[in-house]
Amino acid sequence: MLEFLQKYEREAKGMKLTNIEENGLHLVFGETKEGQMKLLHFSALPFSQADLPHSVDPKTGETRLNAERFNALEIMVTGEDRPGERHGNKYISTCPGCRMRFSELRDERDALGRHVTLVQTDPPTGLETRTHYRFFDGFSAVRCWTEVQNNGAAPQGLEYVSSFALTGVGKEGLTDPDEKLRVWIPHNGWQREMQWERYTLPQLGFASCQDPKTRRSSKVIGATNIGNWSSKEYLPMGMLENTETGDALFFQIEHNGSWHWEFSDQMGSLYLQLSGPSETESHWWKNLAPGERFTTVPVCVGSVRGGFDEAMAELTKYRRAIRRKNDDNEKLCVIFNDYMNCLWGDPTAEKEMPLIDAAKKAGCEYFVIDAGWYADGAWWDNVGEWLPSKKRFPNGLAEVTDRIRENGMIPGVWLEIEVMGIVCPKAQRVPDDWFFLRHGKKVHDRSRWQLDFRNPAVVEHANEVIDRLVREYHVGYIKMDYNIEPGIGTDVNADSAGDGLLGHERAYLAWLDSVFARYPDLVIENCSSGGMRIDYAMLSRHSIQSTSDQEDYLRYATIAANAPSGLTPEQSAVWSYPMTGGGREEAVFNMVNALLQRIHQSGHLARIPESEFALVKEALDYYKTIRGDIRRALPFWPLGPSKFADTWISMGLSTEHRAYLAVWRRNAPEDTVSLPVKFLRGNGNVRARCAYPVQSEARCRWNAQTGTLSVTLPASISARIFELEF
């Protein structure tokens, strides 16, 4: 064995290694004798050459590294051959990805942290690529993206470019990947957002059936989004866990449109690749002209020693670091919105007045007039001009917004700026190039047309609407909704429909940036039929995100509990809508849903019984004492991510000296649950109490030796907030 390792070490040292250790991450690049640069390692675990795949020549007995496919970049260009194994639609054996030549590895440092850039070239096409690894001081996550520059004399058709590529996932340890690896995938959908599932490889149809040293297949595990709803089927993120070695690789794709990630095998190794749009999946193709540059969408990749909780904690730190600095995520103001289980998109001045008074009495700080304020009657297909309805507001919208301000709250309105309804008068007056077009026809979806923000006239229209609302009505909050899916994109002024879509999405983000530059105190909520665009292209700009349109508060508990995995708690808006006649436990359950994140208060507060109103006010008063902790706390899940069938649910937030636990009992037959809080195990100084509601029959006890909190909830449907001080 010793002789084998010595031979192996000699062969491995034939590759020039560059080790980068930063913030608990270990990256290792290897330069081959042929002048190629490989990414050999990306992990919270230290690098061992013995973990790399190898083979022994039967004739000479020489041990050789099988690192040929450990490419740090995969790029596919039209007209190029794809050498190598049976790859199917997998993004391996790409060309010129397989022949890129190493040029330079830049290693710099600035105010944010370390920044490593891998520069490679492909002489036959004249392409130069720069793959970026941007570290941030203080946490184990890296932002990655790739730039492609055409320095050649002829155009090159880009079909795929990776933002991040890593081969050798799960190489550490001795157990077969079928046994040790777990793939965490966050399923998403309307009213069923953020549903995590944890799979073995065989459960995903990826069981090993070959010699481990030559393992390869045409099968891909992964997720793809096509279109403008970035999270309509999956959150753009995931995690790969090695249960043998106790580490995990996590990632998110930061794009508000089409994206793709895949996990599969090649030549005995497992790989992960992350990207934005691609030709095969999402009709994206870019004709890169000589002198032109293309930049991929950014992604985040990190690694931890631990599992789901540790990964989400690091991702939370990263998300806070990359987003726009704003007061909203510092103040965490309480928002009342008149929609959910309240006015349901049918506002009038008469209906709003008592709600305004009740919201003020409860302690709300923003009051949002939701959908319908711009139409005399049915409004779905005539949106687009955004002029107040005189029928709904006979004395003008300003009467209501002024009343909101007189009550010490900031007024807000609902808006869907990216669309025009098919019967909107303005839509009939503007040229077709305001809208997405494919094959010469305007793209319809749900009786709306999609505006194209690459068009300066569309941007001018959007600016006029925002300026009018802010300057004439002193609106300080906009619920920016988005309720259509225009599909693969637009082929107007684009190399492909996907190219047009990407151009629009980037133009929309630039427009958002310009709005926040003009109105830095304006709060714009990211809402897309609830949580259909939970991504950090949007959330690096928006301070707050709607998590769901879920109308059932019992089911909402699962979404609320899982929400801090998809976004930071202080950006995560959760509805609370106590209903008339619901009773004490229903009111408390609703409030617990939202109390550890951002409160979207609704319900008929002017009609509910005084006893239930008092529970709402108690919750909002309590929230104002803890929101300073919420904005810096890290999430954890004592029972793991929740499923809709769970009868007990728990989610926690931890700070330096205090942890908050939301606990829900949902028709559980037993009245007591034991909640593991592993980071406090052995701590005998923990003091536990039920913090909301104060008058409660709930009981709790801290068990230091086991590191568990025992909780008893009295009713089969009930919820409470507990505090642990340590």
Summary of the structure (lengths in Angstrom):
residues: 726
radius of gyration: 27.0
end to end distance: 49.9
largest distance: 92.6
contacts: 2590
relative contact order: 0.09
helix: 25%
strand: 33%
